[in-house]
Amino acid sequence: MPVITTIEDLRVLAQNRVPRMFYDYADSGSWTESTYRANESDFQTIKLRQRVAVNMENRSTATQMIGQNVAMPVAIAPTGLTGMQHADGEILGARAAKKFGIPFTLSTMSICSIEDVAAGTDRHPFWFQLYVMKDRDFIERLIDRAKAANCSALVLTLDLQILGQRHKDLKNGLSAPPKPTLATILNLMTKPRWGLGMLGTKRHGFGNIVGHVKGVENMGSLSEWTAKQFDPGLNWGDVEWIKKRWGGKLILKGIQDAEDAKLAVNSGADALIVSNHGGRQLDGAESSIRALPQIVDAVGSQIEVHMDGGIRSGQDVLKARALGAKGTYIGRSFLYGLGAMGEEGVSKALQIIHRELDLTMAFCGHTNIETVDKGILLPGTFPT
């Protein structure tokens, strides 16, 4: 086993262990992937101010996200097909998050169901991400299932009314059920560790959907259903309806524009996530870290602002915090850890990010995450 010191180390290991079809699903963007790349690279242009002769004792990265105590301002982002990166992946990710003391967000398009994750974590609270389908009866039942599973927040995704084109998925034959090419089949044969894990679990379909929708009893019928179900007519009236039906903490994911941020405030949501869906929807959109400051300026303290996209280190978390994000989300960084080493890999990813966050905060002259602001950044290097 190589020495793991960075998220990049976990990415390389995951690439070696996860079948190409599923690794590429996680590690790709739409069209030219320019926004996917910018999410990460735009963090690198932001420089930090090093401070010295500051008492660095008794440091704390603990804070709150939507009123919930967190060990650091990081949550695990909702990611589809997580259980195909590693057998029972959603359960393993939720367990690692529980141990570390941060939120885990389960995707509507997960392999393990809401009930699986609740049972696998002894009903520890987690967050649930909702996609709005045309079948409103299904959505209502999905919300009720999240309530019954002790979910403490609903994350409503607004930027996937239609699906962005991801070229790698088309070339790999990724679908439900998968239509693998000869190259993909040969690649699967080189991943025995992954294959043994999949043989050891019964969870291979979309657990939140299969068996919960009339006429959808297998992956074949699921493909036909999902192709028709993502609702291009989603609007702010639907947000109001979902908020009322849910009744708990509501987070809106996919905000990239200041005008939409103001509408999010008017909706009564508890938080918004500055996000371009990891560069998987509108290619050519602004990176999340560059969009963040204008949205923070537009809404002030009227709503809690979070962000995701491109976070590969604790330094990235600190920079986002300095620019006004009360919380951040890790998607690919989490999936790399999961694909590399299962639950142990997720825990390792969280440890890496936390250590980098803690040390960088100290080097910048702070011992408490609550005091971090733009003052830690070198003027002229960060977006305004």
Buried (B, 14 or more C-beta within 10 A) or exposed (E): EEEBEBBBBBBBBBBEBBBBBBBBBBBBBBBEBBBBBBBBEBBEEBEBEEBEEEEBEEBBBBBEBBEBEBBBBBBBBBBBBBBBBBBBBBBBBBBBBBBBEBBBBBBBBBBBBBEBBBEBBEEBBBBBBBBBBEBBEBBEEBBEBBBEBBBBBBBBBBBBBEEBEBBBBEBBBBBBEBEBBEEBEEBBEEBEEBBEBBEEBEBBBBBBBBEBBEEBEEBEBBBEBBEEBBBEEBEBEBBBBBBEBBEBBBBBBBBBBBEBBBBBBEBEBBBBBBBBBBBBBBBEBBBBBBBBBBBBEBBEEEBBBBBBBBBBBBBBBBBBBBBBBBBBBBBBBBBBBBBBBBBBBBBBBBBBBBBBBBBBBBBBBBBEBEEBEEEBBEEEEBBE
